[in-house]
């Protein structure tokens, strides 16, 4: 289903089975840390409020985990 839906992930399909749900969770945690460091640096430099960018980034990182889990579920009738 994920491979044919509009919510399918071309990046995950291109990687094949390389992104497991476990790896996605690990990458997700690293991405969260990096995004928080970025937001702290922007605030520390007196830049614009990074909250909106941070929220979008965190949501995208969470979607990586969801898409990896969906991609790991075999489609009915597909070996």
Jmol script that loads the backbone (N, CA, C; Angstrom):
load data "model"
ATOM      1  N   UNK A   1       0.823  -1.194   0.000  1.00  0.00           N
ATOM      2  CA  UNK A   1       0.000   0.000   0.000  1.00  0.00           C
ATOM      3  C   UNK A   1       0.866   1.256   0.000  1.00  0.00           C
ATOM      4  N   UNK A   2       1.900   1.282   0.852  1.00  0.00           N
ATOM      5  CA  UNK A   2       2.714   2.506   0.945  1.00  0.00           C
ATOM      6  C   UNK A   2       3.402   2.819  -0.378  1.00  0.00           C
ATOM      7  N   UNK A   3       3.752   1.778  -1.114  1.00  0.00           N
ATOM      8  CA  UNK A   3       4.473   2.008  -2.357  1.00  0.00           C
ATOM      9  C   UNK A   3       3.612   2.653  -3.437  1.00  0.00           C
ATOM     10  N   UNK A   4       2.309   2.533  -3.335  1.00  0.00           N
ATOM     11  CA  UNK A   4       1.442   3.084  -4.369  1.00  0.00           C
ATOM     12  C   UNK A   4       0.633   4.282  -3.892  1.00  0.00           C
ATOM     13  N   UNK A   5       0.645   4.567  -2.611  1.00  0.00           N
ATOM     14  CA  UNK A   5      -0.176   5.665  -2.095  1.00  0.00           C
ATOM     15  C   UNK A   5       0.507   7.002  -2.302  1.00  0.00           C
ATOM     16  N   UNK A   6      -0.287   8.062  -2.205  1.00  0.00           N
ATOM     17  CA  UNK A   6       0.284   9.402  -2.343  1.00  0.00           C
ATOM     18  C   UNK A   6       1.182   9.735  -1.163  1.00  0.00           C
ATOM     19  N   UNK A   7       1.013   9.000  -0.057  1.00  0.00           N
ATOM     20  CA  UNK A   7       1.865   9.215   1.111  1.00  0.00           C
ATOM     21  C   UNK A   7       3.088   8.336   1.103  1.00  0.00           C
ATOM     22  N   UNK A   8       3.321   7.641   0.001  1.00  0.00           N
ATOM     23  CA  UNK A   8       4.484   6.769  -0.107  1.00  0.00           C
ATOM     24  C   UNK A   8       5.769   7.578  -0.061  1.00  0.00           C
ATOM     25  N   UNK A   9       6.822   6.932   0.365  1.00  0.00           N
ATOM     26  CA  UNK A   9       8.100   7.614   0.488  1.00  0.00           C
ATOM     27  C   UNK A   9       9.057   7.127  -0.583  1.00  0.00           C
ATOM     28  N   UNK A  10       9.341   7.971  -1.555  1.00  0.00           N
ATOM     29  CA  UNK A  10      10.285   7.614  -2.606  1.00  0.00           C
ATOM     30  C   UNK A  10      11.660   7.337  -2.022  1.00  0.00           C
ATOM     31  N   UNK A  11      12.033   8.109  -1.004  1.00  0.00           N
ATOM     32  CA  UNK A  11      13.350   7.918  -0.394  1.00  0.00           C
ATOM     33  C   UNK A  11      13.448   6.550   0.267  1.00  0.00           C
ATOM     34  N   UNK A  12      12.418   6.144   0.994  1.00  0.00           N
ATOM     35  CA  UNK A  12      12.461   4.826   1.635  1.00  0.00           C
ATOM     36  C   UNK A  12      12.442   3.718   0.601  1.00  0.00           C
ATOM     37  N   UNK A  13      11.659   3.880  -0.461  1.00  0.00           N
ATOM     38  CA  UNK A  13      11.635   2.848  -1.504  1.00  0.00           C
ATOM     39  C   UNK A  13      12.999   2.743  -2.166  1.00  0.00           C
ATOM     40  N   UNK A  14      13.661   3.871  -2.386  1.00  0.00           N
ATOM     41  CA  UNK A  14      14.976   3.857  -3.022  1.00  0.00           C
ATOM     42  C   UNK A  14      16.002   3.140  -2.149  1.00  0.00           C
ATOM     43  N   UNK A  15      15.844   3.258  -0.856  1.00  0.00           N
ATOM     44  CA  UNK A  15      16.771   2.609   0.057  1.00  0.00           C
ATOM     45  C   UNK A  15      16.445   1.139   0.259  1.00  0.00           C
ATOM     46  N   UNK A  16      15.284   0.714  -0.200  1.00  0.00           N
ATOM     47  CA  UNK A  16      14.892  -0.684  -0.037  1.00  0.00           C
ATOM     48  C   UNK A  16      14.756  -1.018   1.433  1.00  0.00           C
ATOM     49  N   UNK A  17      15.338  -2.106   1.846  1.00  0.00           N
ATOM     50  CA  UNK A  17      15.239  -2.548   3.235  1.00  0.00           C
ATOM     51  C   UNK A  17      16.316  -1.986   4.125  1.00  0.00           C
ATOM     52  N   UNK A  18      17.065  -1.001   3.632  1.00  0.00           N
ATOM     53  CA  UNK A  18      18.165  -0.464   4.433  1.00  0.00           C
ATOM     54  C   UNK A  18      17.709   0.323   5.646  1.00  0.00           C
ATOM     55  N   UNK A  19      16.529   0.897   5.597  1.00  0.00           N
ATOM     56  CA  UNK A  19      16.011   1.663   6.730  1.00  0.00           C
ATOM     57  C   UNK A  19      14.994   0.793   7.459  1.00  0.00           C
ATOM     58  N   UNK A  20      15.438   0.153   8.499  1.00  0.00           N
ATOM     59  CA  UNK A  20      14.547  -0.653   9.324  1.00  0.00           C
ATOM     60  C   UNK A  20      13.843   0.264  10.317  1.00  0.00           C
ATOM     61  N   UNK A  21      12.756  -0.175  10.896  1.00  0.00           N
ATOM     62  CA  UNK A  21      12.114   0.646  11.925  1.00  0.00           C
ATOM     63  C   UNK A  21      13.068   0.975  13.084  1.00  0.00           C
ATOM     64  N   UNK A  22      13.921   0.024  13.425  1.00  0.00           N
ATOM     65  CA  UNK A  22      14.873   0.268  14.524  1.00  0.00           C
ATOM     66  C   UNK A  22      15.895   1.330  14.141  1.00  0.00           C
ATOM     67  N   UNK A  23      16.402   1.262  12.912  1.00  0.00           N
ATOM     68  CA  UNK A  23      17.356   2.267  12.456  1.00  0.00           C
ATOM     69  C   UNK A  23      16.678   3.628  12.347  1.00  0.00           C
ATOM     70  N   UNK A  24      15.448   3.639  11.855  1.00  0.00           N
ATOM     71  CA  UNK A  24      14.713   4.899  11.741  1.00  0.00           C
ATOM     72  C   UNK A  24      14.534   5.546  13.103  1.00  0.00           C
ATOM     73  N   UNK A  25      14.251   4.751  14.125  1.00  0.00           N
ATOM     74  CA  UNK A  25      14.095   5.298  15.478  1.00  0.00           C
ATOM     75  C   UNK A  25      15.406   5.914  15.962  1.00  0.00           C
ATOM     76  N   UNK A  26      16.503   5.229  15.692  1.00  0.00           N
ATOM     77  CA  UNK A  26      17.816   5.750  16.091  1.00  0.00           C
ATOM     78  C   UNK A  26      18.121   7.066  15.359  1.00  0.00           C
ATOM     79  N   UNK A  27      17.898   7.079  14.046  1.00  0.00           N
ATOM     80  CA  UNK A  27      18.139   8.290  13.252  1.00  0.00           C
ATOM     81  C   UNK A  27      17.215   9.410  13.721  1.00  0.00           C
ATOM     82  N   UNK A  28      15.979   9.062  14.042  1.00  0.00           N
ATOM     83  CA  UNK A  28      15.007  10.032  14.545  1.00  0.00           C
ATOM     84  C   UNK A  28      15.551  10.734  15.793  1.00  0.00           C
ATOM     85  N   UNK A  29      16.095   9.964  16.723  1.00  0.00           N
ATOM     86  CA  UNK A  29      16.635  10.557  17.954  1.00  0.00           C
ATOM     87  C   UNK A  29      17.818  11.475  17.655  1.00  0.00           C
ATOM     88  N   UNK A  30      18.672  11.069  16.734  1.00  0.00           N
ATOM     89  CA  UNK A  30      19.808  11.917  16.351  1.00  0.00           C
ATOM     90  C   UNK A  30      19.330  13.206  15.688  1.00  0.00           C
ATOM     91  N   UNK A  31      18.324  13.075  14.819  1.00  0.00           N
ATOM     92  CA  UNK A  31      17.777  14.255  14.148  1.00  0.00           C
ATOM     93  C   UNK A  31      17.174  15.223  15.165  1.00  0.00           C
ATOM     94  N   UNK A  32      16.454  14.675  16.155  1.00  0.00           N
ATOM     95  CA  UNK A  32      15.862  15.536  17.191  1.00  0.00           C
ATOM     96  C   UNK A  32      16.938  16.312  17.940  1.00  0.00           C
ATOM     97  N   UNK A  33      18.000  15.625  18.326  1.00  0.00           N
ATOM     98  CA  UNK A  33      19.086  16.299  19.040  1.00  0.00           C
ATOM     99  C   UNK A  33      19.682  17.402  18.182  1.00  0.00           C
ATOM    100  N   UNK A  34      19.954  17.094  16.909  1.00  0.00           N
ATOM    101  CA  UNK A  34      20.542  18.085  16.011  1.00  0.00           C
ATOM    102  C   UNK A  34      19.630  19.289  15.832  1.00  0.00           C
ATOM    103  N   UNK A  35      18.321  19.043  15.704  1.00  0.00           N
ATOM    104  CA  UNK A  35      17.392  20.154  15.509  1.00  0.00           C
ATOM    105  C   UNK A  35      17.312  21.039  16.750  1.00  0.00           C
ATOM    106  N   UNK A  36      17.376  20.424  17.919  1.00  0.00           N
ATOM    107  CA  UNK A  36      17.364  21.223  19.149  1.00  0.00           C
ATOM    108  C   UNK A  36      18.662  22.022  19.287  1.00  0.00           C
ATOM    109  N   UNK A  37      19.784  21.426  18.900  1.00  0.00           N
ATOM    110  CA  UNK A  37      21.055  22.174  18.923  1.00  0.00           C
ATOM    111  C   UNK A  37      20.987  23.359  17.964  1.00  0.00           C
ATOM    112  N   UNK A  38      20.417  23.143  16.792  1.00  0.00           N
ATOM    113  CA  UNK A  38      20.247  24.220  15.820  1.00  0.00           C
ATOM    114  C   UNK A  38      19.401  25.343  16.405  1.00  0.00           C
ATOM    115  N   UNK A  39      18.261  24.977  17.003  1.00  0.00           N
ATOM    116  CA  UNK A  39      17.369  25.988  17.572  1.00  0.00           C
ATOM    117  C   UNK A  39      18.068  26.766  18.688  1.00  0.00           C
ATOM    118  N   UNK A  40      18.823  26.054  19.518  1.00  0.00           N
ATOM    119  CA  UNK A  40      19.567  26.729  20.592  1.00  0.00           C
ATOM    120  C   UNK A  40      20.603  27.694  20.021  1.00  0.00           C
ATOM    121  N   UNK A  41      21.279  27.281  18.947  1.00  0.00           N
ATOM    122  CA  UNK A  41      22.292  28.145  18.327  1.00  0.00           C
ATOM    123  C   UNK A  41      21.648  29.385  17.719  1.00  0.00           C
ATOM    124  N   UNK A  42      20.497  29.218  17.082  1.00  0.00           N
ATOM    125  CA  UNK A  42      19.794  30.367  16.491  1.00  0.00           C
ATOM    126  C   UNK A  42      19.389  31.337  17.593  1.00  0.00           C
ATOM    127  N   UNK A  43      18.833  30.796  18.666  1.00  0.00           N
ATOM    128  CA  UNK A  43      18.437  31.664  19.785  1.00  0.00           C
ATOM    129  C   UNK A  43      19.657  32.360  20.384  1.00  0.00           C
ATOM    130  N   UNK A  44      20.745  31.597  20.553  1.00  0.00           N
ATOM    131  CA  UNK A  44      21.961  32.147  21.151  1.00  0.00           C
ATOM    132  C   UNK A  44      22.601  33.233  20.303  1.00  0.00           C
ATOM    133  N   UNK A  45      22.405  33.156  18.996  1.00  0.00           N
ATOM    134  CA  UNK A  45      22.965  34.160  18.096  1.00  0.00           C
ATOM    135  C   UNK A  45      22.040  35.360  17.945  1.00  0.00           C
ATOM    136  N   UNK A  46      20.905  35.325  18.655  1.00  0.00           N
ATOM    137  CA  UNK A  46      19.966  36.444  18.571  1.00  0.00           C
ATOM    138  C   UNK A  46      19.170  36.440  17.285  1.00  0.00           C
ATOM    139  N   UNK A  47      19.063  35.278  16.658  1.00  0.00           N
ATOM    140  CA  UNK A  47      18.323  35.178  15.399  1.00  0.00           C
ATOM    141  C   UNK A  47      16.823  35.133  15.624  1.00  0.00           C
ATOM    142  N   UNK A  48      16.109  34.947  14.526  1.00  0.00           N
ATOM    143  CA  UNK A  48      14.646  34.831  14.598  1.00  0.00           C
ATOM    144  C   UNK A  48      14.265  33.622  15.437  1.00  0.00           C
ATOM    145  N   UNK A  49      13.044  33.624  15.922  1.00  0.00           N
ATOM    146  CA  UNK A  49      12.533  32.507  16.707  1.00  0.00           C
ATOM    147  C   UNK A  49      12.488  31.256  15.828  1.00  0.00           C
ATOM    148  N   UNK A  50      13.211  30.206  16.209  1.00  0.00           N
ATOM    149  CA  UNK A  50      13.259  29.003  15.375  1.00  0.00           C
ATOM    150  C   UNK A  50      12.139  28.002  15.645  1.00  0.00           C
ATOM    151  N   UNK A  51      11.161  28.373  16.446  1.00  0.00           N
ATOM    152  CA  UNK A  51      10.132  27.422  16.871  1.00  0.00           C
ATOM    153  C   UNK A  51       9.404  26.759  15.713  1.00  0.00           C
ATOM    154  N   UNK A  52       9.019  27.529  14.701  1.00  0.00           N
ATOM    155  CA  UNK A  52       8.274  26.952  13.582  1.00  0.00           C
ATOM    156  C   UNK A  52       9.139  25.958  12.803  1.00  0.00           C
ATOM    157  N   UNK A  53      10.378  26.325  12.568  1.00  0.00           N
ATOM    158  CA  UNK A  53      11.289  25.428  11.855  1.00  0.00           C
ATOM    159  C   UNK A  53      11.531  24.173  12.686  1.00  0.00           C
ATOM    160  N   UNK A  54      11.706  24.356  13.972  1.00  0.00           N
ATOM    161  CA  UNK A  54      11.931  23.220  14.868  1.00  0.00           C
ATOM    162  C   UNK A  54      10.730  22.276  14.852  1.00  0.00           C
ATOM    163  N   UNK A  55       9.530  22.821  14.957  1.00  0.00           N
ATOM    164  CA  UNK A  55       8.321  21.986  14.941  1.00  0.00           C
ATOM    165  C   UNK A  55       8.212  21.187  13.649  1.00  0.00           C
ATOM    166  N   UNK A  56       8.470  21.841  12.533  1.00  0.00           N
ATOM    167  CA  UNK A  56       8.385  21.149  11.239  1.00  0.00           C
ATOM    168  C   UNK A  56       9.437  20.053  11.132  1.00  0.00           C
ATOM    169  N   UNK A  57      10.631  20.355  11.601  1.00  0.00           N
ATOM    170  CA  UNK A  57      11.695  19.359  11.563  1.00  0.00           C
ATOM    171  C   UNK A  57      11.394  18.162  12.436  1.00  0.00           C
ATOM    172  N   UNK A  58      10.878  18.418  13.628  1.00  0.00           N
ATOM    173  CA  UNK A  58      10.532  17.326  14.536  1.00  0.00           C
ATOM    174  C   UNK A  58       9.418  16.461  13.958  1.00  0.00           C
ATOM    175  N   UNK A  59       8.453  17.100  13.317  1.00  0.00           N
ATOM    176  CA  UNK A  59       7.361  16.350  12.692  1.00  0.00           C
ATOM    177  C   UNK A  59       7.888  15.483  11.549  1.00  0.00           C
ATOM    178  N   UNK A  60       8.807  16.019  10.776  1.00  0.00           N
ATOM    179  CA  UNK A  60       9.402  15.250   9.685  1.00  0.00           C
ATOM    180  C   UNK A  60      10.194  14.063  10.199  1.00  0.00           C
ATOM    181  N   UNK A  61      10.928  14.259  11.277  1.00  0.00           N
ATOM    182  CA  UNK A  61      11.697  13.163  11.867  1.00  0.00           C
ATOM    183  C   UNK A  61      10.772  12.075  12.377  1.00  0.00           C
ATOM    184  N   UNK A  62       9.650  12.464  12.956  1.00  0.00           N
ATOM    185  CA  UNK A  62       8.689  11.480  13.443  1.00  0.00           C
ATOM    186  C   UNK A  62       8.066  10.708  12.281  1.00  0.00           C
ATOM    187  N   UNK A  63       7.849  11.403  11.153  1.00  0.00           N
ATOM    188  CA  UNK A  63       7.280  10.718   9.985  1.00  0.00           C
ATOM    189  C   UNK A  63       8.243   9.684   9.423  1.00  0.00           C
ATOM    190  N   UNK A  64       9.554   9.911   9.568  1.00  0.00           N
ATOM    191  CA  UNK A  64      10.529   8.913   9.119  1.00  0.00           C
ATOM    192  C   UNK A  64      10.272   7.587   9.809  1.00  0.00           C
ATOM    193  N   UNK A  65      10.055   7.630  11.111  1.00  0.00           N
ATOM    194  CA  UNK A  65       9.808   6.408  11.871  1.00  0.00           C
ATOM    195  C   UNK A  65       8.500   5.760  11.407  1.00  0.00           C
ATOM    196  N   UNK A  66       7.458   6.558  11.245  1.00  0.00           N
ATOM    197  CA  UNK A  66       6.171   6.016  10.812  1.00  0.00           C
ATOM    198  C   UNK A  66       6.269   5.378   9.435  1.00  0.00           C
ATOM    199  N   UNK A  67       6.942   6.027   8.515  1.00  0.00           N
ATOM    200  CA  UNK A  67       7.072   5.491   7.156  1.00  0.00           C
ATOM    201  C   UNK A  67       7.916   4.220   7.146  1.00  0.00           C
ATOM    202  N   UNK A  68       8.957   4.167   7.963  1.00  0.00           N
ATOM    203  CA  UNK A  68       9.782   2.964   8.028  1.00  0.00           C
ATOM    204  C   UNK A  68       8.970   1.798   8.573  1.00  0.00           C
ATOM    205  N   UNK A  69       8.130   2.067   9.557  1.00  0.00           N
ATOM    206  CA  UNK A  69       7.270   1.003  10.096  1.00  0.00           C
ATOM    207  C   UNK A  69       6.277   0.528   9.043  1.00  0.00           C
ATOM    208  N   UNK A  70       5.690   1.456   8.307  1.00  0.00           N
ATOM    209  CA  UNK A  70       4.739   1.088   7.255  1.00  0.00           C
ATOM    210  C   UNK A  70       5.431   0.286   6.162  1.00  0.00           C
ATOM    211  N   UNK A  71       6.637   0.684   5.795  1.00  0.00           N
ATOM    212  CA  UNK A  71       7.361  -0.001   4.731  1.00  0.00           C
ATOM    213  C   UNK A  71       7.781  -1.405   5.150  1.00  0.00           C
ATOM    214  N   UNK A  72       7.912  -1.627   6.445  1.00  0.00           N
ATOM    215  CA  UNK A  72       8.338  -2.941   6.956  1.00  0.00           C
ATOM    216  C   UNK A  72       7.201  -3.949   6.950  1.00  0.00           C
ATOM    217  N   UNK A  73       5.972  -3.478   6.821  1.00  0.00           N
ATOM    218  CA  UNK A  73       4.817  -4.382   6.807  1.00  0.00           C
ATOM    219  C   UNK A  73       4.613  -4.850   5.383  1.00  0.00           C
ATOM    220  N   UNK A  74       4.732  -6.156   5.132  1.00  0.00           N
ATOM    221  CA  UNK A  74       4.572  -6.637   3.756  1.00  0.00           C
ATOM    222  C   UNK A  74       3.142  -6.444   3.261  1.00  0.00           C
ATOM    223  N   UNK A  75       3.033  -6.108   1.987  1.00  0.00           N
ATOM    224  CA  UNK A  75       1.710  -5.964   1.387  1.00  0.00           C
ATOM    225  C   UNK A  75       1.084  -7.340   1.241  1.00  0.00           C
ATOM    226  N   UNK A  76      -0.228  -7.440   1.407  1.00  0.00           N
ATOM    227  CA  UNK A  76      -0.897  -8.739   1.243  1.00  0.00           C
ATOM    228  C   UNK A  76      -0.617  -9.331  -0.138  1.00  0.00           C
ATOM    229  N   UNK A  77      -0.262 -10.594  -0.168  1.00  0.00           N
ATOM    230  CA  UNK A  77      -0.019 -11.272  -1.426  1.00  0.00           C
ATOM    231  C   UNK A  77       1.348 -11.053  -2.028  1.00  0.00           C
ATOM    232  N   UNK A  78       2.207 -10.263  -1.321  1.00  0.00           N
ATOM    233  CA  UNK A  78       3.562  -9.999  -1.812  1.00  0.00           C
ATOM    234  C   UNK A  78       4.527 -10.749  -0.918  1.00  0.00           C
ATOM    235  N   UNK A  79       5.373 -11.538  -1.537  1.00  0.00           N
ATOM    236  CA  UNK A  79       6.334 -12.331  -0.758  1.00  0.00           C
ATOM    237  C   UNK A  79       7.529 -11.515  -0.392  1.00  0.00           C
TER     238      UNK A  79
END
end "model"
wireframe off; spacefill off
backbone 0.3
color backbone group
